[in-house]
Amino acid sequence: MSKARLVAALAAVAAVAAGCAGTPVGSAGAEPGPTVTADTLAALVECPQLPSLPTARCGQITVPRHRGRPAAGTIDIAFALVPHTDTTRPGLGTVVPNPGGPGTSAIDVSGGAFAEALGPLLDRRDLLLIDPRGVGRSTPLSCPALNGPTRVFVPLRRQRELIGECGRQLGDRMDEYATTAVADDIDAVRATLSLDRLDLLGVSYGTYLMPAYAQRYPRHVRSVTLSGAYAVNVDTTGVVGAAAFRRAMGLVCRRTGRCSGEQVLTDLGTLLRRLREHPENLDITYRGTRHRVVLDEWQMTSVAGRLFSSRPDTRAQLELAAAVAAARKGDRGPVRDLVRGSLLAAADTYSYGPAALSDAQQWATSCHDYLRDFDYADTVPARIRDYDSALAKENDADFTPFSAEAWTSRADFDAGACLNWPGDPSARPPFGPGATMPDVPVLVLNGDLDANTPIASGKAAAAQFPRARFVEVAGAGHTPASTPAGAAAMVEFIRDPRA
């Protein structure tokens, strides 16, 4: 899912720690255990520029760029291990989290947030942070087409073109960032550190990655926690998200007493219809560069969708209600301010680059793995025809107050984002429908204010496993991992997943 939304959910990126990942680490050769041995820990090095995790020890391993093409070369996978604090007793396990994206660093962007949320466990358990290939300390990936935040300000068609250009610029690297490859990297780190079973914690895209790991390496899984979850073979961009938006807006209005959800949806629908017929230009200056943005139905849908695709921001959500009410009375000033603020915040996020957030890795993974209404074997015009044909079968009434076209193509969640991606015959989800999943304890948490991974998506994620418990977290957005209630549920479950 969206990188921008995940950063907001887990940690504000005030600074990006650069620096190396440390020295390569070889397997200690010990019998697999719940935590690393003292000898393995001693072989790791102090983590450079990681003040939020002062006890962490860092290392890196070298893995094939493509396990099916040995001649392609290698890349480095970096990790940071936060050892358990109670050294008087044996360690009980190792928690491996992923913050999502795809394309988000687990070490520098999210490591401190994970350590804080999981703090009650870390007396007896290690925390193992692994940067996915292509981001952070793991051979960061970039492409000229997506360098910097320019993509944020361009129209939908141009965004799709830039994503396709990135794929062509990646060349033979474009198929090396599949979720299966990331899962294999996690297991390579596990084996190097002589660990037996892992407690997996996935947030957003991490709820796609961790089931892939569990399906491939079932004997090395103790438990799986999924926060802000969606299923591997279920499309989350459609009507379930629009329905979740409607419900969430109603909940915000009822809980605050500051608006009527029904009136907000009516006002927003009216504004969207008018912008569809008469879009306007909006000038936005970002870091000295002026951008001419088209404020149309798609742009407004993207802005509204973002407000319910991250950690809940009641103030901003009420600003949406007030802005569309003002527009009903002929004043679009608050709407323009809302759009400017949303785009500037998104630009800030994308400006950090692959040391924290890799836009190139996001699309290399998404365009390889996610479900599509077109075939890469076809020409781009043929793909567009198939995509448009599938879209034409949707009923706009199911997407109220949005149109089907605007909602399913909104920024960060565009179902047609990969229309221009180069042909990739290997592109497919990490496992197919009905794949055998391990019979291990699974906890799935989804928030009732989330239109990114709605409740229905979380239930579908739970249904992938023979034994999973689903919890709807009231007042949580995307994702419950960033809420006190969600964090407490995760800690209790990991401590005793069979309770």
C-alpha positions, 0 to 999 in steps of 0.5 A, spaced: 500 500 500 501 507 499 508 509 502 506 516 504 500 513 508 505 508 512 510 513 514 504 517 517 501 511 521 508 509 524 513 515 524 514 522 522 520 522 518 524 528 521 531 526 518 534 520 514 540 516 517 544 514 511 551 511 513 553 503 512 549 497 514 555 495 518 560 489 516 557 482 513 555 477 518 556 469 517 552 464 520 554 462 527 553 455 525 549 454 532 543 450 533 537 454 531 534 458 537 529 463 539 534 469 539 541 470 537 547 467 541 552 471 544 557 470 539 553 472 533 551 478 537 558 480 538 559 479 531 555 484 529 557 492 529 554 498 532 549 501 528 551 508 525 547 514 525 541 510 529 540 514 536 533 512 537 535 504 538 542 505 542 543 498 543 542 495 536 547 492 533 547 492 525 549 487 520 548 485 512 548 479 508 549 478 500 544 475 496 543 474 489 539 479 485 535 474 482 535 467 485 533 464 478 539 468 475 545 467 478 549 471 473 545 477 475 549 479 481 548 480 488 545 485 492 546 487 500 540 486 505 541 490 511 538 488 518 539 491 525 538 487 531 535 490 538 537 485 543 532 483 549 534 487 555 534 481 560 540 477 560 539 473 566 534 469 563 534 466 556 530 469 550 524 467 548 523 469 541 525 474 535 520 479 532 520 481 525 516 487 523 515 490 516 512 497 516 509 496 509 509 501 503 512 497 499 518 501 499 519 503 506 525 502 511 524 498 517 530 500 520 531 508 520 524 510 518 520 505 523 525 502 527 524 507 533 516 506 532 516 499 533 521 498 539 516 503 542 510 499 540 513 492 542 517 495 548 513 490 553 516 484 550 523 486 549 525 484 555 525 477 553 525 478 545 529 480 540 527 485 535 530 484 528 529 490 523 530 488 516 530 493 510 527 490 504 531 490 498 531 496 494 530 501 500 534 504 506 540 500 507 539 495 503 542 497 496 537 503 495 533 503 488 531 509 484 530 511 477 530 518 474 523 518 472 521 518 479 526 522 483 524 527 488 516 529 489 515 531 482 510 526 481 505 528 486 503 534 482 502 532 475 495 529 473 493 522 473 495 520 466 502 523 467 503 519 473 502 513 469 507 515 464 512 516 469 511 509 473 512 506 466 518 510 464 521 508 471 520 500 469 524 501 463 529 505 466 530 499 471 531 494 465 533 487 467 532 489 475 524 491 474 523 483 476 527 483 482 523 486 487 517 481 488 514 480 494 517 473 494 524 475 493 523 480 499 520 474 503 526 469 501 531 475 503 528 475 510 529 467 511 536 468 509 537 473 514 534 468 519 538 463 517 544 467 518 543 469 525 541 461 526 534 463 528 528 457 529 522 461 528 519 468 528 514 472 530 512 476 524 509 483 524 506 486 518 503 493 517 499 495 511 503 492 505 507 488 511 500 484 511 501 482 504 509 480 505 508 476 511 503 471 509 508 470 503 513 469 508 509 464 512 506 460 506 514 459 503 517 458 510 511 455 515 516 451 519 520 458 521 513 461 523 511 462 531 506 467 530 503 472 525 500 479 526 497 483 521 495 490 522 491 494 517 491 488 513 488 485 506 489 479 502 494 477 497 488 475 492 483 480 493 483 487 490 482 493 495 481 498 490 474 497 489 467 498 492 469 496 499 474 502 500 468 507 498 463 504 503 469 504 508 470 512 506 462 513 507 462 509 514 468 512 516 465 519 515 459 518 518 463 515 524 467 522 525 461 526 525 457 522 530 463 521 535 465 529 534 458 532 533 460 537 529 457 535 522 452 530 519 455 524 515 450 524 510 450 532 509 458 531 508 457 526 503 452 530 499 456 536 499 462 532 497 458 529 491 456 535 488 463 538 489 466 532 485 460 533 479 462 540 478 469 539 478 468 533 473 465 538 469 469 544 470 476 543 473 480 549 475 487 550 475 491 551 482 498 554 483 502 550 488 509 552 490 514 547 493 521 549 495 521 554 490 518 551 484 511 553 482 507 547 480 500 548 476 496 543 479 489 541 475 483 541 481 479 536 478 474 530 480 480 525 481 485 530 485 479 532 490 477 524 490 485 523 492 485 528 497 479 526 500 481 519 500 488 520 503 484 523 510 481 516 511 488 512 509 492 514 514 492 515 522 486 518 523 486 526 523 480 528 526 481 536 525 483 534 518 477 530 517 472 536 520 476 541 515 474 536 509 466 537 512 467 544 513 470 545 506 465 542 502 460 545 506 463 552 504 463 550 497 456 548 497 455 556 498 460 558 493 466 559 497 472 554 494 477 557 498 477 552 504 477 546 498 483 549 495 487 550 502 485 543 503 488 540 496 494 545 497 496 542 504 495 535 502 499 535 496 505 539 500 505 533 505 505 528 500 511 532 496 515 532 503 514 524 504 516 523 497 522 528 497 526 523 502 528 518 497 530 511 497 534 512 503 527 512 507 522 511 501 523 508 495 518 510 489 522 505 484 521 499 489 514 501 490 512 500 483 517 494 482 514 490 487 506 493 486 507 492 478 510 485 479 505 482 484 498 486 484 492 484 481 491 487 474 485 488 469 490 487 463 495 483 461 503 485 460 503 481 454 499 486 450 500 492 447 499 499 452 493 501 447 490 494 448 491 494 456 488 500 456 482 498 452 481 492 457 482 496 463 477 501 461 472 495 459 473 492 466 472 499 469 465 500 465 462 494 468 462 498 475 456 502 477 458 509 480 452 508 485 456 503 489 462 508 489 458 514 492 460 520 493 465 518 488 465 516 481 468 509 480 473 511 475 475 517 480 475 512 486 479 506 483 484 511 480 485 516 486 493 517 488 497 512 491 491 507 490 491 507 482 488 500 479 491 503 473 498 505 475 502 500 471 498 500 465 505 503 462 509 498 465 514 494 461 512 487 459 514 482 465 512 475 464 514 473 471 509 478 474 504 474 479 502 474 486 506 471 491 501 465 491 495 463 488 488 463 491 487 457 495 494 456 497 496 452 503 497 456 509 500 454 515 496 452 521 499 458 526 496 463 530 494 469 527 492 476 529 489 481 524 487 488 526 483 493 522 481 500 524 473 502 523 476 509 520 480 506 515 478 506 507 485 504 505 485 497 508 477 496 510 474 492 515 472 487 509 479 487 507 482 485 514 477 479 514 479 477 507 486 477 510 484 473 516 480 468 512 487 466 508 489 462 514 486 456 518 486 459 524 486 467 525 482 472 530 480 478 527 479 484 531 476 491 529 479 497 533 474 502 534 477 509 532 483 507 529 485 508 521 490 505 517 493 502 521 491 500 528 499 498 530 500 506 531 494 506 536 495 504 544 489 499 543 492 496 537 499 496 540 496 493 546 493 487 542 499 486 538 503 485 545 498 480 548 498 476 542 505 475 541 506 474 548 502 468 548 499 467 541 495 461 543 491 464 549 
